[in-house]
């Protein structure tokens, strides 16, 4: 049996658990909730335009996303 997105076997974070998220260019196209979040307790998926300004706010939950690649 294959794993489904959002099952308890996966190491996911709760959707909308924070109000500010740091995202990377690899996360574009950006959606809320993001792929690494549980989907069962969240709002419908919405794509957010973050490329021009480097910031976006979800119209459903108010989560703010900030684009910034960390240098290692």
PyMOL commands that set and color helices and strands:
alter all, ss='L'
color gray80, all
select helices_A, chain A and resi 25-27
alter helices_A, ss='H'
color red, helices_A
select strands_A, chain A and resi 20-23+30-32+46-48+55-57+64-67
alter strands_A, ss='S'
color yellow, strands_A
deselect
rebuild
show_as cartoon
